[in-house]
Amino acid sequence: MTRPERASLVSVGQVVPIGEADYCYGTGPLRLRITEAPAGVDHPGLEWIELTGVEIRPDGSEARGSQPRTALVRVAALRSPTRGGRR
């Protein structure tokens, strides 16, 4: 018996909105354009995942001088249909 394919939580190039309550050590909402595929996303008990990307402003442009950054993000927020975190 084969396992059913799971949809990927995020993919390289995707812009992911993350609410303040759904990532560690940040202030305010975060939008990341993913630059590296995260590792270990198929673990069934995964609660947090490290995402790497470039911060994106609300108008869609990269933040000035934006360097790739990492953020520890709740997996539940990525699986949420709204993908914006709790309000």
C-alpha positions in Angstrom: 0.0 0.0 0.0 1.4 3.4 -0.9 0.9 6.6 1.1 -1.3 9.3 -0.5 0.7 12.3 -1.7 0.5 15.3 0.6 0.4 18.8 -0.8 3.5 20.7 0.0 3.2 23.3 2.7 5.2 25.9 0.8 7.2 26.0 -2.4 10.2 28.0 -3.5 9.0 31.4 -5.0 5.7 31.4 -3.1 4.9 34.4 -1.0 3.6 33.3 2.4 1.8 35.6 4.8 2.4 34.8 8.4 0.5 36.4 11.3 2.5 37.7 14.3 1.1 35.0 16.6 2.3 32.3 14.2 6.1 32.9 14.1 8.7 33.3 16.8 10.6 36.4 17.8 9.0 38.9 15.4 6.7 41.9 15.6 3.8 42.4 13.3 2.8 40.2 10.3 5.5 38.8 8.1 5.4 38.1 4.3 8.2 35.9 3.0 9.0 34.9 -0.6 10.4 31.4 0.0 13.9 31.0 -1.3 14.8 27.5 0.0 12.7 24.4 0.3 12.1 23.6 4.0 13.4 20.2 5.2 11.4 17.6 7.1 8.0 18.8 6.2 6.6 15.3 5.9 7.0 14.5 9.6 3.4 13.8 10.9 3.9 15.4 14.3 5.6 18.6 13.1 4.4 21.7 14.9 7.0 24.3 13.8 9.0 24.7 10.7 11.9 26.9 9.7 11.2 28.9 6.6 13.9 30.9 4.7 13.0 33.7 2.4 13.1 37.4 1.5 10.7 39.7 3.3 8.1 41.2 1.1 6.3 44.5 1.7 2.4 44.8 1.4 2.8 46.3 -2.1 4.7 43.2 -3.3 8.2 44.7 -3.4 11.1 43.4 -1.5 12.0 45.2 1.7 14.9 47.6 1.1 18.3 45.8 1.5 16.4 42.6 2.2 18.6 39.7 3.0 17.3 36.2 3.2 16.0 35.5 6.7 14.7 32.6 8.5 11.5 32.4 10.6 10.2 29.6 12.9 6.6 29.3 11.8 3.6 27.2 13.1 2.8 24.5 10.6 -0.9 24.9 11.5 -0.8 28.4 10.1 0.6 27.2 6.8 -2.1 24.5 6.6 -4.8 27.1 7.4 -7.0 28.1 4.4 -6.5 31.8 5.2 -2.8 31.5 5.7 -2.6 34.7 7.6 -2.5 33.7 11.1 -4.9 34.3 13.9 -6.7 37.6 14.2 
